[in-house]
């Protein structure tokens, strides 16, 4: 499930409008002070149908957009948000190892909070679903 982080990052790296943005996964060791940036992270997973044979899981992925506060920040964030939604909504990822997932669906947008008052941003969230088979049946 966590292998989707690199799949989603690779998908966003193909979008020309995000060329000036630092794209990073939450599990990566990198300089997190570089902005504008988009950080891709799994923020949780909800169960779907669960039986003895299998469990359906619906991870919630967050693309946190962060920029320095400025007169242009709203326009930069809006363009990035539009690109992220357009690039991921409806995208059907396949993670390393071959696990298949349903198409990503937009699940919400909320303001992101930062300890640095000079930063502003929003979290664009997506969900998808996969079935995990029990090894004991």
Secondary structure, 3 states (H helix, E strand, C coil): CCCHHHHHHHHHHCCHHHCCCEEEECCCCCCCCCCCEEEEEEEEEEEEEECCCEEEEEEEEEEEEEEECCCCHHHHHHHHHHHHHHHHCCCCCECCCCCECCCCEEEEEEECCCCCCCEEEEEEEEECCEEEECCCC
